[in-house]
Amino acid sequence: MLILTRKLEESIRIGDTITIKVLAVSDGQVKLGIDAPKDLKVHRSEVYEEIQRLNREAAKTSKTDVSSAAAALKQRPPGA
């Protein structure tokens, strides 16, 4: 892990496209501004972990679920 010290309004660069800037420091909290390409997803750790958990849960599809979905699709009229 790289550990850096930055003061208010100072920033760090990650590669050529990501900048992280210290915007405010107060009451034990640091407010960061992140400038990154729009196609790069940026999440707080707890949000990222929840997304991963939900993805793992969604991937646990049973054969019964798949069979039920297939049967429902077969019952739909053509072109619906």
C-alpha positions as a printed NumPy array, in Angstrom:
array([[  0.   ,   0.   ,   0.   ],
       [  1.281,   3.428,  -0.942],
       [  0.742,   6.009,   1.812],
       [  0.785,   9.695,   0.869],
       [  0.338,  12.883,   2.857],
       [ -1.591,  15.681,   1.161],
       [ -2.696,  19.089,   2.397],
       [ -5.904,  20.925,   1.59 ],
       [ -6.235,  21.597,  -2.167],
       [ -3.346,  19.23 ,  -2.994],
       [ -3.953,  16.242,  -5.238],
       [ -2.548,  12.958,  -6.454],
       [ -2.624,  11.456,  -9.945],
       [ -3.35 ,   7.849, -10.828],
       [ -2.169,   7.14 , -14.336],
       [ -2.962,   9.748, -16.97 ],
       [ -6.693,  10.055, -16.344],
       [ -7.482,  10.063, -12.607],
       [ -6.94 ,  12.939, -10.172],
       [ -7.887,  12.848,  -6.496],
       [ -7.937,  16.206,  -4.706],
       [ -8.323,  17.006,  -1.002],
       [-11.257,  19.446,  -0.847],
       [-11.86 ,  19.745,   2.895],
       [-10.693,  18.368,   6.232],
       [-12.825,  18.754,   9.365],
       [-14.004,  16.772,  12.39 ],
       [-11.917,  13.733,  11.482],
       [-13.311,  13.546,   7.943],
       [-11.631,  14.2  ,   4.625],
       [-13.66 ,  15.315,   1.612],
       [-12.103,  14.135,  -1.656],
       [-12.851,  15.163,  -5.212],
       [-12.264,  12.501,  -7.851],
       [-11.834,  13.409, -11.497],
       [-12.002,  10.245, -13.594],
       [-13.29 ,   9.209, -17.02 ],
       [-17.083,   8.751, -17.175],
       [-16.719,   5.082, -18.145],
       [-14.752,   4.326, -14.963],
       [-16.978,   3.335, -12.052],
       [-16.047,   4.967,  -8.751],
       [-17.774,   3.734,  -5.576],
       [-17.264,   3.98 ,  -1.828],
       [-15.932,   0.644,  -0.526],
       [-19.152,  -0.278,   1.271],
       [-21.219,   0.385,  -1.869],
       [-18.82 ,  -1.643,  -4.038],
       [-18.937,  -4.563,  -1.581],
       [-22.759,  -4.504,  -1.569],
       [-22.834,  -4.517,  -5.383],
       [-20.496,  -7.511,  -5.408],
       [-22.626,  -9.337,  -2.81 ],
       [-25.81 ,  -8.717,  -4.808],
       [-24.114,  -9.895,  -8.019],
       [-22.981, -13.117,  -6.329],
       [-26.501, -13.661,  -4.974],
       [-28.074, -13.042,  -8.381],
       [-25.671, -15.526,  -9.978],
       [-27.017, -18.29 ,  -7.734],
       [-29.841, -19.19 , -10.098],
       [-31.396, -22.604,  -9.608],
       [-32.496, -24.933, -12.398],
       [-36.074, -24.466, -11.165],
       [-35.803, -20.685, -11.647],
       [-34.465, -21.14 , -15.184],
       [-37.142, -23.725, -16.044],
       [-39.901, -21.442, -14.704],
       [-38.597, -18.493, -16.715],
       [-38.35 , -20.611, -19.877],
       [-41.917, -21.889, -19.412],
       [-43.204, -18.339, -18.927],
       [-41.466, -17.207, -22.108],
       [-42.939, -20.101, -24.084],
       [-46.455, -19.083, -22.999],
       [-46.078, -15.573, -24.375],
       [-47.79 , -14.97 , -27.726],
       [-45.429, -14.472, -30.716],
       [-44.194, -10.886, -31.086],
       [-45.145,  -9.95 , -27.497]])
